[in-house]
Amino acid sequence: MRLKNLREDRDIKQTEIANILNCKQNTYQQYESGKRQIPIEALKKLAFFYNTSIDYILDITDQIDPYPRKNNI
């Protein structure tokens, strides 16, 4: 996963991202390290926050640009 790279590229601390996801810092650290699976809703929040796709976060694609968003989101 690219969570750590996305966060560090923006000089954001783990605690800040944990606050966005409404979880504890150590829980977020486990997401970054792959020790814990990140919930889908958290992935969606991070994709919106970083303006990218879940596929990019999960290292499925190298295309950083997000997909077009649905109008009702």
Number of C-alpha atoms within 10 A of each C-alpha: 16 12 20 16 12 15 17 11 8 9 9 12 12 19 17 14 18 17 12 13 16 12 13 14 17 12 17 25 18 13 17 19 14 12 11 12 12 14 9 10 10 16 18 13 14 21 17 14 11 16 13 18 22 21 17 18 21 13 14 11 11 10 12 15 11 15 12 7 8 6 5 4 4
